[in-house]
Amino acid sequence: MLGALAGLGAEGWVGLGAKAALYLASLLAAGSVLFLAVFPSAGAQSRRAARRILALGAAAAVLLSLARLGLQASFLGGTPAAAFDPVLLRIVVESPFGTSLLLRVAGAALCLAALGDRGADRGAGHGAGRGAGRGAWLGAGLFGALIVCGSFAFVGHTLAPPRALAGGFVTLHLLGLAFWLGALGPLVAATRGGAAQGAALAERFGRIALGVVALLALAGALLFALLTGGRVPDPARVYDQAMTTKLALVLGVLALAGLNRMRLTPALRAGRAGAGAALRRSIAAEAGLILGVLALTAAMTGLAAPR
Amino acid sequence: MAKLRRPVPVIFATALSLFLALATGVAGAHATKERSVPEDGASVRGSPPVIAMMFDAPIRITMIALTGEGGQALSLVRNDDMAPVTRFEAAPEPLAPGRYEVRWRGLAEDGHAMEGRFSFTVE
């Protein structure tokens, strides 16, 4: 894996960076919508944080998707100026790569609809028509999140048969990861809003995260088996080396999640001094490991083949 | 009629099913270069009339460059219009004895950008 990375030139690193950044922005946008949908009674601070991250993530996802179209044209033409070559740009846009990115742009834009869901924050006195309004804005945002996560299934190895199955596993895997990633910022905001509020949200997230992790891991394992054709993992293969490293990082995330659930959240609930800061540090470390997973995935899907 | 108590999850699940059903209609495959003419590392007598690459699946060759020993670029004439091909051909200008390198880039049907290079010697 390191050998493959060492062979990358400046052009390769820019492409890899843009790809990893787009993964992050897309999952943050989709994950923030999932947070707003799953935690309607989260504190105002958490929901405000989710909205801010949603707006930033969706805007970055749109810009990075468009930038990647140009970067792809530039790569294909072999010169920076090729990024603006209309013939190459048309080829890129008409390819599955273009379909995937344009779907992501549409999905990210649609995610923004969830910003219109203010019902849960207005309190009891403003409840008239809340259900219908919330359903419409949030439904549109959720559809956007689904398009964002599903857009990854429209390019690359997941297009090989059985496409529907591989596409389904990719989408579910990414919805699970988006949910996880999208909750981290609002969780940090909740711990700043007070110990009781922080602990309540962390407890609810911890309970739901158990099921989400099971779904994420199952979809990931089935996808790996599909893409590799069920072959025995080979330590000499770059793809398998990256996957092993990715699994190690994921285990780190799970260990931190376990620590949060078993030790840090109860400490916060008990009002122990420094518990909020400790939980925030742990969440920051979790986010760092997930960033590593995204960067590694960006590298392995570009530099190595599963078979 | 019974009221739908949780419309958002139901709509989400329905949308997921529809979306995945749509995804099944997309075609595509990864392409791998199987061989080239001249072969990588081969020595040929006289200037080759054509430089060719064979792939196991259709690919659009978007860039091809032929360079000589000093790194000087040499011209190639191609007539594929960047259409997806499994056999790509380009005619080089007459090549003097020496070592030559071909670099190429292309887009596979599954959207993967690919690149490669091979070299040969003209005796």
Chai-1 contact restraints between the chains, C-beta under 6 A:
chainA,res_idxA,chainB,res_idxB,connection_type,confidence,min_distance_angstrom,max_distance_angstrom,comment,restraint_id
A,F75,B,A113,contact,1.0,0.0,6.0,A-B,restraint_1
A,L76,B,T62,contact,1.0,0.0,6.0,A-B,restraint_2
A,L76,B,R105,contact,1.0,0.0,6.0,A-B,restraint_3
A,L76,B,L107,contact,1.0,0.0,6.0,A-B,restraint_4
A,G77,B,M63,contact,1.0,0.0,6.0,A-B,restraint_5
A,G78,B,M63,contact,1.0,0.0,6.0,A-B,restraint_6
A,G78,B,R105,contact,1.0,0.0,6.0,A-B,restraint_7
A,S95,B,L107,contact,1.0,0.0,6.0,A-B,restraint_8
A,S95,B,G111,contact,1.0,0.0,6.0,A-B,restraint_9
A,P96,B,G28,contact,1.0,0.0,6.0,A-B,restraint_10
A,P96,B,D110,contact,1.0,0.0,6.0,A-B,restraint_11
A,P96,B,G111,contact,1.0,0.0,6.0,A-B,restraint_12
A,F97,B,G111,contact,1.0,0.0,6.0,A-B,restraint_13
A,G135,B,P7,contact,1.0,0.0,6.0,A-B,restraint_14
A,G135,B,V8,contact,1.0,0.0,6.0,A-B,restraint_15
A,L138,B,V8,contact,1.0,0.0,6.0,A-B,restraint_16
A,G139,B,V8,contact,1.0,0.0,6.0,A-B,restraint_17
A,G139,B,I11,contact,1.0,0.0,6.0,A-B,restraint_18
A,L142,B,F12,contact,1.0,0.0,6.0,A-B,restraint_19
A,F143,B,A15,contact,1.0,0.0,6.0,A-B,restraint_20
A,L146,B,A15,contact,1.0,0.0,6.0,A-B,restraint_21
A,L146,B,L16,contact,1.0,0.0,6.0,A-B,restraint_22
A,G150,B,F19,contact,1.0,0.0,6.0,A-B,restraint_23
A,A153,B,A23,contact,1.0,0.0,6.0,A-B,restraint_24
A,F154,B,V26,contact,1.0,0.0,6.0,A-B,restraint_25
A,V155,B,G111,contact,1.0,0.0,6.0,A-B,restraint_26
A,G156,B,D110,contact,1.0,0.0,6.0,A-B,restraint_27
A,L159,B,V26,contact,1.0,0.0,6.0,A-B,restraint_28
A,L159,B,G28,contact,1.0,0.0,6.0,A-B,restraint_29
A,L159,B,D110,contact,1.0,0.0,6.0,A-B,restraint_30
A,R163,B,T24,contact,1.0,0.0,6.0,A-B,restraint_31
A,A164,B,L20,contact,1.0,0.0,6.0,A-B,restraint_32
A,A164,B,T24,contact,1.0,0.0,6.0,A-B,restraint_33
A,G167,B,L20,contact,1.0,0.0,6.0,A-B,restraint_34
A,G167,B,A23,contact,1.0,0.0,6.0,A-B,restraint_35
A,G168,B,L20,contact,1.0,0.0,6.0,A-B,restraint_36
